[in-house]
Amino acid sequence: MNEVQHMRRPWGLLSVGVTALTTLLVVSSPAVPDAAAAPGAALSEQAIFSTVKDLTGIAPRATGSPGGKAAADYVMDRFRNAGLSEVHVEEVTSYDWRPSNFGLHVGGTAVDAYPVAHSFIPADAKAGVRTTGPKGRTAPVVDIGTGKIGGRDVRGKIVMFDLSFYLPTAGLLPLAEYIHDPDNALFDPGTMLSANPFLTSLSSTVREAQAAGAVGFVGVLKDYFDSNRYHNEYYRKLTMTIPGMWVTRADGARMRKLLARHGNRSRIDLTVHRRAVVGRTVFGFLRGNRKDTVMVQSHHDSVGTGAVEDATGTAEVIALAEHYGRAAKQPGYRPREKSLMFVTFDTHFTGYQAHQAFVDRYITRRATPWNIVANTTIEHVGKYARRAANGKLITTDRAEPKGVFENVNLTSKVALARALTRNNVRSSTLLNATPFQLTETGIPTDASFVLNAGVPVVSLIAGPLYMYDDADTLDKVDRSQLVPVARFFVDTINHLDTVPGAAIGLIPS
């Protein structure tokens, strides 16, 4: 991966060009009526939403589970029926995580809690069973609130902290190159300050707690709605070897009162089963005139129902596969210049092993006939939701703000901006991903792995508050945006077909 990254060299006028584009495009054009881009059968709202319903019916689609395999099989069948070639599955080893016998007590009183996903696993992160035993793990509690452990003595103790969501919508504005917001929804103060649940204080807090000798932790979901079923992802750079429990904001306040009455001691009960499982990546291809290839990507796995995250993304990939597959069967069809690779991953929640294996084979070593020159990724087409004053989740009819991370050339940036407006992808912002490529830190999307390997990306993602929760159900899907998003990617893929592969990126290869 590093070899590929080091082949790309920054150009001195990069910042000037980006600044010029920002000045040119920062104000969106008026909305174009949806009828202006009437979709074909594959790109209809009914067809795409029907696929979303099929996938939620398979849920949970966890990696290594029967539902996970069924989801991969479903995608394969749809790819074959779409007329794609070389449809197949590639497998990789991942590790699932299953809790049992869990609980949280202060004195003799139970506090409603749910285990922190991927906590209390072996230090080598391999398969195994860990348990606090029949008596649980009782220890003094050190409550750090929203702060850091610092010099506090937490050895042999349980750390209690308020989980912070780090990335509000406003935090992405410095990266904005173009905004399409015909409803003026993005600049609503509540929307601007709402934070997605992807980037949080969990990793840094637990890392510090473990290093200081803590024996457990309790995370208070202060920025969350009234649910403790927050299904955080596996943190690849952190092995959480101590048990952790989530509590809601209300139960956190109740627990703090109980601790004050019972000598600041608590008991955590937890048994965790971690086992090796099969991760699956589904492939399908539409050959063009060249080996240069454009990826169309999402992930098919989920912890719960996973309607928005990411049945919607997978349904969009399937719809695009059917759109291009049907076009290839029409009389007089002329092959595209570039090949198309349609791919859906799992291991999204268990460590991204499938994504890393993909980069190794298809980009770093290029041990295939496919020369990937661009990536398009689609994740989460959902409705905007917020936490009410009483803690309940309120789902609106507004579109969840969508970011399109990209590091393409200036001409292509203009094409993307026009496509967002032409197809009325509401509450959408074009975001410059080049700084992440230059620093090799990655972007908060599944395209991060190919971006860091040197591939230009166009990666659409939204971060609704419910995306890691059992509340991610069919009613959260923004049906009105399914077709606009699909049409945006049709325009994007068609544009990329006209650009020489080596010239797609803002930093040419």
N, C-alpha and C positions, 0 to 999 in steps of 0.2 A: 504493500500500500504506500509506504513512504517513498519508494522508488518512483511511483507514478506521480505522486505529489511534487517531488523535487524536479520533475521534468518540466513543470509549468513555472514560468517566470513572470513576476509582476511587471507591469508597464507603468512608466512614470506618469502618464497622463490619466491614469485610472480615476483618481478622485475628481479631476476636472470634468471628465465625461459624465460621471455619475451626478455631480452637482448640477451640470447643465440639464440632464434629463429630469432631475427633481424639479428644477425651476419650470421646465416646460410642461410637466404633467401633473403637478401636485393637486390641481383642482379638477374634479371629475366633470365629464360632460353630462348633459341631461340623459335620463334613462331612455333606452330604446324599448319600445313595446315588445313583449315576448313573441308576438306573432311575426316579428321581423325575421326570426330564424326558426321557421317551422321544422321540427325534428322529423326524421324518418321513424319507422316502426321500432327499431332498436333503441332509439333515443327518446322514447315517449315517457312521460311521467308514470303512466300505468305500468309499462314494462319494467322500468328501473325499480319502482317501489315494489312490484311483485317479487323481484329478485331479493330485495331487502327482507321482505316477509319470509321468503324461503329460507334465507340464512338465519334469521332469528328463530325460525322453527327448528333449526338444527341445534341451537344453543343449549348449554354453553359449549363454545367451540375451542375449549382450552387445548393447548399443545399436548399431544400424547393421549388425549381422551377420545372416546368414541365419537363425540361431536366434532372434535378437531379433524379426525380422519374423514368423517362424513362431509365436512365443509370442503376439504381438499378434493374429495371425489366429486362433489357437486361442481366445483369450479372446473375440474377437468372435463366433465360431461358437457358443460356449457361451452368451453373452449372448442371441443371437438365438433359440437353441433354448429358452432359459428364458422366452421370451415378452416380453423387454424391447423397448421402442420406441426409435427414433432411435439405433440402434446404429451407431457410426462411430468412425473413427480421426482424431485431430488430430496433425499433424506439426510438428516443430520441429528446428532445426539444433543438433546437438551435435558433439562431437569424440571420436573414439576414440584409443587409444594402444596401439601394438604394438612390443615390443622385439625385437631380434635381435642376433646377434653379441656376446653379453654374456659377461662373465667378470670374475673378481677374482683377482689374483695378488699374492703377497708373495715377492720374489726370483723364483726360477723355479718356485715352488710354487703350484698352483691352490687356491683356497679356494672350497668350494661356496657359491654365492650366487645370488640372484635379483633382478632389477631392481625398484626401488621404483616402483610404479605411478604414472604421471603425472609422473615426474621427467624432467629433461633435455628440456624442451620450449621452444619459442621464447618470448621475453619477452612477446610480444603474445598468447600462448596460442592462436594460430591454427594452421592446417595447415602442415606442413613436415616435413623430415627433418633430424635432427641425429645426428652420429656423432663418437665419439672418434677415429675413423680407425684405420688398420691397426696403428699403434703404441700405441693406447690413450692413457690419460691417467695418467701416473706423477707422483707427488708425495709429499712427506713427509706423514706421518699425525700428527694431533694427537688424542689419545684423551682425551675429556672425561668418559667413563663416564656416570654419571647426573646430572652437574652441568651447568653452563652454560658457554658460551664465555667470557663476561665479558671480561676484558682480554687474553686469550690471542691471540697472533699466529697467525691461521689463513689469512692472505692467501696465495694460491697453493698451499694445502695441502688435504688430505682430512681431514674431520672424522669421527672415529669416536665413536659414542655408544651408550648402552644405552637402547632404547626403553622408556618407562614407560607403563603403562595407568593412566589417571587416575581412573577411576570404579569403585571397588569397590561391591558391593551395599550395604555399610554406609553409603556416601556418600549414598544416597538416603533414608535413614531420616528426616532432618529434614523431608522432604516428605510422609511417610507419613500418610494419613488413615484407612486401614483396611488390615488384613492378614488374608488368608485363607491359613492355613498349617496344615492339619489334621495333616500329617506332622511338624511341627516341624523342617522342613528349612531354612528360611530363616535360623534363628539358629544353625545349625552354624557354628563358627568359620571353617572352610574356605570355606563358601559366603559368609559375610559379607565375607571378605577377598578373594574372587575378583573380578577386575576384567574388565569387558568390553572388547573391542578397538576400540571406537568412538572414545572420547576418549583421545588419546595425546599424547605429547610431540613427535611428528614435526613438526607444523606450526611450533611455536615454535622448535624446534632448527634446522630448515632455514632458517627466516626469518632467524635470528640468524647462521647460518653464511654465507648469501649476502650479507648486509649487511656482513659482515666480510671478504669477498673469497675465501671458500673455493671450490675448483674441483671438489669432489665430496664425497660422504659415504657412510659405511657405518653402517647401523643394526643393532645387535645385539638380537635379539628375546628379551630376557631374561625377560619375563613370559609367553612363548609356549611351546607344546609343540614337539616336534622337527620343525619345518617352516619353510622359508623362503618358502613360497608364501602370504604374507600380502598379500591383495589390498586394500590401503587404497583408500578413495574419493578422488575428486578434491577437493582443497581449493580451494574457490571464491575464498577471500581470499588465496591464496598460489599464485604461479606458481613451480614448482620448475625453475629453468633449469639447474641443475647435475645431473650424473648421480649416482644413488644406488643402493646395493645392500643387500639384506637378507641377514643371516646368522643362523643359529640360535645359541642360547646356547653350545652345545658348539663350533661352528665359530668363534664369536667368541673363545672362550678359546684355541682353537688359533691363530687369527690373531694374537692378542696375543703369543703365544710366538714366532711366526715374525717378527713385527715387531721384537721385542727382539733377534733374531739377524741381522736384515737391515737395520739402520739406520733403522727406522721409516719405510720407504717402501713404497708399494703402487701397483698399477696397476689402473685400472678400464677395462674395455672395454664399450662400449654404443652401439648404434644404435637410434634411436627414430623411428618413423613415426607422425605425427599427421595425421589427415585429417578433413574435415567429413563427418558421417554424419547419417542421418535418425533422430530420436527419435520415438517413437510413444506416444500416450496413447489408451487405449481407453475408450469411453463406452457406457453403456446406461441407460435411464430407465424408471421406472415412475411414471406420472403420478398425482398425488393430486388432492384438491379445491382445493389452494392452490398458488401458485408457490413458497411456502416449501419448501425442499429439504434433505434430510439426505444427506450424502455417505457412501458406503461404499468404502473405498480400500485399495489395497496397491500393490506394484510387481512387475512380471513379469520384469524383467531379472536377469541374473546374470553373473558372470565365469566361474565354473566350473559344477559341477552345480547348485549353489544349491537344494538340497532344502529346507532349513529357511529359508534366506534367498534368495528369498522365494517358493518354490513353495507353501509352506504358507499364507502370507498371501493369495496369489492364489487358491489353492484355496478358502479360506474365503470370499473375496468372491464367487466363482462359486457356491458352495453357497448363500450368502445370496440371490444373484440368483435361483437356481432355486427356493428356498423361497418367496420372495415372488412370483415369476412364476407358479408353480403355484397359489398361493393365489388370485391374481387371475383364474384361469381357472375356479374353482369356482362352481357354481350359487349364486346369492344373494350373491355377493361384493359387499361395500360398499367403494368406494374409500377409501384412506387419506386423512387430512387433508393430510399433507405428501407431496410427491413424493420419490422415492428416486433418487439418482444413483449408479450403480455405475461405478467408474473404476479402472483400473490404469495405472500409469506405467512408463516406463523412464527412462533418463538418471540413474538412482540412483547409478551409479558413474562418471559422466562429467560431473557438474556440475549436476544437477538443473534443466536448462533446461526440461524439460517441466513440472515443478512450478511454476516461476516464470511460465511462459507461462499456465498454468492460473489462477494467482492474478490475473494481470493481466486476463485476459478475463472470468473468472467472478465475481470478487470486487471487485477494485479498480474496473474500468470497468463491470462488470455488463452487458456488451453481449450478454446472453442473457436468455431468459425465466425463468431459474432463480435464485431468491433463496436462497442457501445460508445456512442458519441454524445448522447443526451439521455436524461432521465426525466420522466413526468410521473409525479406521485399524487394520489388523491386520497385524502383522509378527512372524514367527518363532515357530513352535510347535515347540520342540525339546527334546531331552533335555539334562540337565545333564552337563557334561564338565569334567574338570580335568587339569592337568599333573601327571604322576607324578614321583617323585624322579629317575627315569632319563630324564625328558624326554618320555616317550611320552604320547599323549592317551588318557585313560581315560574312556569314555562310560558313564554310569550309567543306571539305569532311573528315576531321579528326574526330575521336571519341572524344566527350567531356570527360575529365578526370572523372573516376568513382572511388569512394571510397567504400570499403566494411568494414563497422564498425562491429567488432565482439569481443566477449569476451568468446570464447570457449577454451577448453583445448588444450595443446600443440600439441597433436597428430592430433586433428581436424584442428588446424591452418595450419599444414603441408598439410593436405588433401585439404583445401581451396586453398592454394597457388598452389598446383599441378593442381587443377581444373581450376583456372584462366588461367594458361599456356596451359593446355591440350585443353581447349576450345577457346583459343585465345581471351579472354576478354581484348580488347586493352585499353591501357592507364588506367590501373586499379591498385589500391593500397590497400593492406590489412592493415586496421587501427585498432589499439588496443583500444577497447571501454571500457576496464576495469577501467581506471582512472575515466571515467564519471560515471560508476556504483558505484565506491567507494565514489565519492563526491556527488552523487545523483543530478548532474546537467543536465544529459540527453545528448543525441547526436542529431545532426541536421538532424534527419530523423523521419519518422512516427513510427519507432520502439522504440523511446525514452520512451514511456509510459510503455511498457512491460519490457524494460531494467531496468527502475527505480523500477519496481515491482519485480525484481529479476530473470527475465527470460533471459537465454542466447540468444543472437541475432546474426544473420548474415544478415546485412542490407546494400544493395547496393543502392547508390544514386549518382546522378550527379547534378551539380548546374549550368547549362548553363545560360548565361546572359539573355536570353529571357524567362526564365521559368515562370515569373510572368507577362507576357505581352501578348497583343493580337498578337504579332509576333510569338507566339508558335503555328505554323501551321505544316501541314503534311510534308512540305519540310524539316523541321528541324529534323525529325525522322531519326536516324541512322539505316537504314534497315540492313546494314551489320552486326550489333551487336545484332539484335533481337534473332537470334538463339544461338550465343555464350553465351549470358546472360541466356537464357532458359536452355541450356545444363549445364551451371555452376550450376544452382540451382537444376537440376536433380541430378547431382553428389553430391551436398551438402546434399540434402534431403535423398538420398540413404545412404550416409555416416552416417548421424545422426540416421538413423534407426538401425545402428549397435552398437551405443554407449549407454550404460545404461543411462537412463534419468537423474539420479542424478549426473552423471559424465561429462555431456556435458559442463558445464560452467568452465571457468578458475578458478573460485572460487566455488568449489563443494558445493552442497546443503546438 
